[in-house]
Amino acid sequence: MGMTITEKILAEHSGREQVRPGEIVWVGVDVLMTHDVCGPASIGIFHERFGAEAKVFDAGKVVVIGDHYIHTKDEKCLRNVDVLRDFVKEQGIRYFYEPGTESYRGVCHVALPQEGHTRPGEILLGTDSHTCTHGAFGELATGIGNTEAAFVMGTGKLWLRVPETMRFVFDGQLDERVMAKDMILTVIGDIGVDGANYRSMEFTGATVKDCSMEERMTLCNMAVEAGGKNGIIAADEKVEQYLAKHDKSGKKYTLLGNDRDAKFASVHEYDAKEIEPMVARPHSPANRATARSLKGVSIERVYIGSCTGGKTTDMAAAASLLVGRSVKAETFVVPATVQVDNDLDEQKIDGQSLREIFERAGAKIGRPSCAACLGGPADTFGRVNEPLRCVSTTNRNFPGRMGHKGAEIFLASPMTAAASAIRGEITDPREI
């Protein structure tokens, strides 16, 4: 019997010729990522279990990054970064993207690909649920807990259960104002937040192949919002082109595809022409509605940023609607990484840089980081400190997610967010 991409990766990393869904396999890990939210706890467990003098399994395979609770005066948050800094020095860890220094890069899920840590056929584990983002590069990437991360730090290995694979096939041409965020919100609305529990979500079809790497990242990023163990897309020439620019490791990689007789838990087919701008209403990513059906719902704030909506492609999409216009709703723009921030100056539309477009429209631009996506301390840029109604390009809209528990967060694409900012109400971008 044939295997899926995810099954092939697990077989290779467990030294087996074949694996089957439901089996538990002992796998080697290529990259372990941890950040300032979960890193300190993982480090504490690592020393508790392996000893005060213990060393990580490979100082070149552990990536440490500060991105969530930074750009703040909060002492507890700053202490977290101190813990990371001390651990990196103690262990001789090669890759540390440290806030406040030239090495700082921004949001982990966008920075890791930009810094060459994502490769097809590998296993990347991270102490963050949205680590599944990196499945866009044809690798098995998933979030793990602090105890699991501590174990990987000490051994370089972990037990993983082989997931079944659900296949999502998109064919046809998307409307020019429909984005990958609309595609994944459509899927989550169809199957629910538990529809892919511990399953691999594979995205494929001509539409996905046409997507840019950053749009593919958006698809895989939100697999976890449907309960998915991982999101994955078969690596192709676009991945190779991206790696040629960003991957300086020199490591060999393999482009994997499904076997012809691979078995899938289910297959879901979509006609891209029928997908329209979507919104996830409070307080669930599955509480889906079309943007046009919510026309007239007033908003006080718009937030454009995060690993889901703060990439260069996202910024350019939002800016394309804001050229020559002004926002009615208070609008915050946060580039995901330093590279994206630089792109705000380098990329232009009608002779204006993206930064100029945002500023002339009346938006406030923050420093690269996760910022308000996870709420953060009270002085976090863009944090919702009042029970406001906000359209956000982030990935979760649970109560309190962006700050105030009484706030109403509507998830949407960067284009829908920008259109809504212009009118001060939820707006289908095709109307702008």
N, C-alpha and C positions, 0 to 999 in steps of 0.2 A: 504493500500500500504506500502511496506517495505521501510526501510531507509538505506542509505549508512553510512559508518563509520563517515564521517564528519557531516552528518545530525544528527546522534545519539548523537554526542558530543554536538552539538548546542541545541538539544532538552533537554538534561540533564541539561545543564548550563542555560537554560532559563525557567526551571521548567515546560516544556511541554512534553506531551506524544509523540507528533509528530510534525515535521516541514517539510516544502516543499521548494524546490528551488524558490528563488525570494522573499520569506518572509523576513522581517526584524525583528530580535529578540533581546531582551535585555538580555545580558548574563553576568554572573559573570566570573571574570578572575582569574585564579590560579597563574600565574606568569607574572610579567611585567619586561622586561629587557630594560635597556637603557645604552648607552655608551658615550664615550668622544666626539663623533661627534655631536650627536643629543641631548644628555642629557642636556647640558646647556640651550638650547632653550626650551625644555620640562619643565625644572625646572622653568624657567622664566614665562612661560605661566601658570603653576600650581599656582605660587604665585600671579600672576596678577588676575586670575579668582577666586581662593579660599581664598586669603588673605595672608598677610605676615606671620601670625602665624599658617597657616593651616598645618595639619599633613596628611601624606599619609594614604590611606585606611588600609594598613597592612604593617608594617615595615619588616615583615618576608616574604612578597610575592613580594617585589621589589628587583630586582637584578641589581646592578650598577657595570659596568666593564669598565676599560680603556684598549683599544687594538688597536685603529686605528692610531691616531696621537701621538705616544709615541716614546721613545728612540730618542729624537730630542732636539735640542737647541732652536727651534722656540718658542718664548715667547707666542704667541697667542695660540699655541697648548697646551703648559704647563698650560696656564691659564684655559683652558677647564677642565683639570684634577683638578685644584684647585677648580673650581665650584662644581664638583662632590664631592670632599672631604668635602667641607663645608656643602653641602646638606646632605650627609650621616651622618655627626656628628649632624647636626640640627635635623634630623628626627629619629635618632637612627636606621637606616637601618642596618639589620643584615648581608646582603651579599654584600660586597664591595671588588672587586678584584682590588686592587690599584697598579698602576705601580710604580716601585721603591721600593716595599716592599715585604715581604715574602708572602703576600696574593695574589700577582699578579699571574695570571694564563695564560693569552694569549688571543687568538681570541675567542670572545664570543660564536660563534656557535659550537665550539669544546669544549670549557671550560665548558659550561653549562651542557652538558651531563656528562662530567667527574666529575663535582662537584655535581651531583645528582639533577639537577633542571628539568629534563625531565621525564614525566611519562605518560603512556597510558591513554587516555580518558580525559586528561586535556586540558585547553586552555592556551597557552603561547603566549603572544604578545610582540613584541619588536620593538624598533625604528630603525630597519634595515631591508631592504627588504629580506635579506637572512635568516631571522628568520624561514622561511619555512623549513630549514634544519631539525628542530626537529620533523617534521612529520614522520621521520624514526622510531620514538618511539611510533607511533600509537596515537599521540595527534594532536590537531588542533593548528598549530603554523603559525603565519603570521606576516608580518611587518605592522606597523601603523605609522602615521605621528606624529609630535611633539604635535599638538593640541590634537589629540586623546590620546596620552600617558599622557598628563597633566590631561585630564579628568579621565583616569583610575587611575592615582595617587590619585586623590581626591575621587573617588567613588568606585573603584574596579569593575566597570561595563563598558560596551560599547554596542552600537548598531552594529550589524553585519548582513549583508544580507546573507541568506543561498545560497551557491553556488551550481550549478549543478556539477556533478562529471564526469570526463572523466577517463576511465579505460585503463591502458596500461599494457598489459599482455605479459610477456617474458617467453618463455619456451625453454628448450634445454641447452646445455653446451657452455659457452663462451670459446673461444680460451684463452690459458693461458696468452697471452699478450694483451688481450682486457679487458678493465676495465669499471666500472660504468660510468665514464666520457664519454666513447664512446657510451654507451647506451643512455645517456641523450642528447648528441649532435645529435645522430640519430633522436631522438624524436623531438627535437627543429627544426632540419632541415626539418622534415616532416610537422610539423604543423605551423611553423613560430613563430616569437616573440609575435604575438597576437593570436595565435591559442587556447590559454586556458584562455583568458581574464576573470577574476573574476570567474574562475572555479577551483574546486578541482582536482588535478591530482593524481590519485591513481595508484601506481605501484604494480604489483602482478605477480604471476606465479612462476614456479619452479626455474627459474633463479634468481629472486629477493629473493626467500626464501633461496637460496644457498649463497647469498651475505653476507659478513660480515656487522656488524652494521655500520662501517665507510663507506663502499661502498654504503649502503643504504642512509646514510647521503648525499653522493654526489648526488644521484638521486634526493632527495627531495630539496637539496640546490638550484638546478638550475631550479626548477619549475617556479620560478618568471621570468626567462628569456624567458618563453613562455607566460608570462602574467598571470600565475596561481595565484589564491588567496592563495593556499597552496598545498604542496605536502604531501602525506600520504601513509604509508604502514601499513598494519594490524600487530599489535604487536603479537609476538609469543614467543617461548621458548628462542630465542636468545636475545630478549629484556629483558626477565625476568632474564637471566643470567647476562646481562650487568647491570641491576638495582641492582641485588644482590651484585655486586661488588662496585657500585658507589652511589646508592641512600641510604643515611643514615637517611632519614626523617621519616621512619616508616609509611608513609601514605599509605593507601590502594589505589589500582588502579584496573582498569577493562580492560581486553583484549577484544576489540570490533571487530566485523566483519560485513560485509554487510549482510542484510537480503536476503533471497533467491529471493524475488521479488523486490529487490531494483532496481530503474531505473537509467540508466546512459545516459548522454548526447551523449556519443559515446564510442566505444570500439575499441582499436587499438592493434593488435596482432603482435608479433615479434618472429622470430626464432633466438635464440641466436647464432646459428652456422653461420648465415649470417651476423652478425654484425662484422665489422672490425675496426681497429684503425681509428678514425675520427679527423678532424681538423676543427675548425671554423675560417674562414679567416676574415680579417678586413672588415668591422667594425661592425659586428653583430654576435651574437651567433648562428644565423640561417644560416649564410653563409657557409654552410657545404661542406666539400670535404673529400675524403678518404686521409689518410696520403700517401698512395702509389702514388696517382695521383699528389701529390705535390712534388714528389721526384726531387731533384735538386734545389729546392728553397732555396737559401742561407739565413742564419740567422747570426746575430751578438751576440744575447743574448738568454739565457734560464733562466726562472724563475720557481722554484718549491716551492710552498707554498700556503698560504691562507686557508680559511675555506673549500674550494673545494678541494685543492690539497696539503695541508700541514699536513695531519693526519699521524699517524704512518704507516698505511697501504700504504699510498701514498709514504712515504719516503722509505719504504722497497721495494716497486715496482721499484722505480727509481734506488735505490742502486743496485738492483739485476742485472741491465744491466751495471752498472758502475764498477763492480768488475774487477780489472786488466786492466781497460781502462782509457784513459784520454779524457778530453773534448777539443774540438776545439773551441766551442763558449763559451764566457764568461758566467759562470753559477752561479746563486745565489740560495741558498737553505735556506728557512726560515720555521722552524718548527712552527706549529700553536700554540702550547701551551707549557708550562713548562714540562708537562708530555711527550709530543712528543719529546722535546729536551732531556729529560732524556733517552727516548727510543733509541735515536741515539747512546747512549753509551751501553745500555743494550742488544739491539738486534744485533745479529751477523749473517753474511753470510760467509761461508767458513772460520770461525775463526776470521773474521774482524768485528769490530763494524760498524754500518751504518755511523757513523761520520768519522771513518778512511777511509772507502770506498770513501765518498764524498771528503774528503781532499786529498787523494792520487790521485783522478781523476782530481784534480785542481779546484774543486768547492769552492765557498766562502759561509760560513755558518753564518747566522745572528741570532739575538736573537728572541725568540718567539714573534710574533705580526702579525698584518695585513701587516705591512711593505709597499711594493710598490703596493699592489693590488689596493689600492685606490689612488695611486699617492703620496699624502702626501707632506710635506715640502721638500725643496731641499736636505736636508741631510738624507732623508729616505733611508735605506738600500735597494739596488736593484732598486731604482727609475730610470726610463728611462729619462735621461736628454738630450738625443739627438734623432734625428729621426731614431732610430734603428729598425731593424726587429727582433721581439722577439717571441719565443714560450713560452707560459705561461700556468701553470696549474690553473690559476684563472678562474673566471666565466664571466667576461665582457671584451670586446675588443673595446669599444667605443673610438673615438679620445680623447686623453688626459687622458684616464683612468689610465694609469700607469706613467703619467708624461708628456712627450712631445707630443703635438698634432699631430706631423708629424710621430710619431712612428707607426709601423704596428704590431699589436698584434694578434698572432695566438693561439687560445685556443686548448689545447690538454690534454691528460691524462699524468700522471707522467711517464709512460713507454715511450710514444711517445716523451715527452720532453727530457727524458734521452737519447733516441736513437738519437734524433736530435742534442743534445749537443755533442755527440761523433763524429758525422760526420760533424757538422757545417752546416747542411742543414736539411730541414724537412725530417724525415725518419720514415718509418713504423717500429715499434719495432720488428716485426717478421723477419726483415732482419738482426738483430744484433745477 
